[in-house]
């Protein structure tokens, strides 16, 4: 496994979590899940953002 892979995963997770979860408290796991699902859906609809963050152009084609 290349050294770039873990770093890319970390950057992607920061992109996924940073804006939606930072400094927030969720009363239930369901409310956390809802926010995560919304963020994942946004990322799926904005592949250029994902491509720019992870640096893998092929990721947008899956």
C-alpha positions in Angstrom: 0.0 0.0 0.0 1.4 3.4 -0.9 2.0 6.1 1.7 -0.3 8.5 -0.2 -3.4 6.4 0.3 -3.8 6.9 4.1 -3.2 10.6 3.7 -5.8 10.9 1.0 -8.3 9.0 3.1 -7.6 11.4 6.0 -8.1 14.4 3.7 -11.3 13.0 2.4 -12.7 12.3 5.9 -11.8 15.8 6.9 -13.8 17.1 3.9 -16.7 14.8 4.8 -16.8 15.7 8.5 -15.3 19.1 8.9 -18.1 21.4 7.8 -21.0 19.4 9.1 -19.8 18.0 12.4 -17.3 20.5 13.8 -18.3 21.9 17.2 -21.7 20.3 17.2 -23.4 18.0 19.6 -25.9 15.5 18.4 -28.6 14.2 20.8 -29.1 10.9 19.0 -27.2 8.7 16.6 -30.1 9.2 14.2 -29.5 13.0 14.1 -25.8 12.4 13.4 -26.7 9.9 10.7 -29.0 12.3 9.0 -26.3 15.0 8.8 -23.7 12.4 7.5 -26.2 11.2 4.9 -26.9 14.8 3.7 -23.2 15.5 3.5 -22.5 12.3 1.5 -25.3 13.1 -0.9 -23.9 16.6 -1.4 -20.4 15.1 -2.1 -21.9 12.6 -4.6 -23.5 15.6 -6.4 -20.3 17.6 -6.4 -17.6 15.2 -7.7 -15.2 18.0 -8.5 -14.9 18.8 -4.8 -14.1 15.2 -4.1 -11.6 14.9 -6.9 -9.8 18.1 -5.8 -9.6 16.9 -2.2 -8.5 13.3 -2.7 -6.4 13.8 -5.8 -7.7 10.6 -7.5 -9.4 11.5 -10.8 -10.8 8.0 -11.2 -12.8 8.4 -8.0 -15.4 10.5 -9.7 -16.1 7.7 -12.2 -17.2 5.1 -9.7 
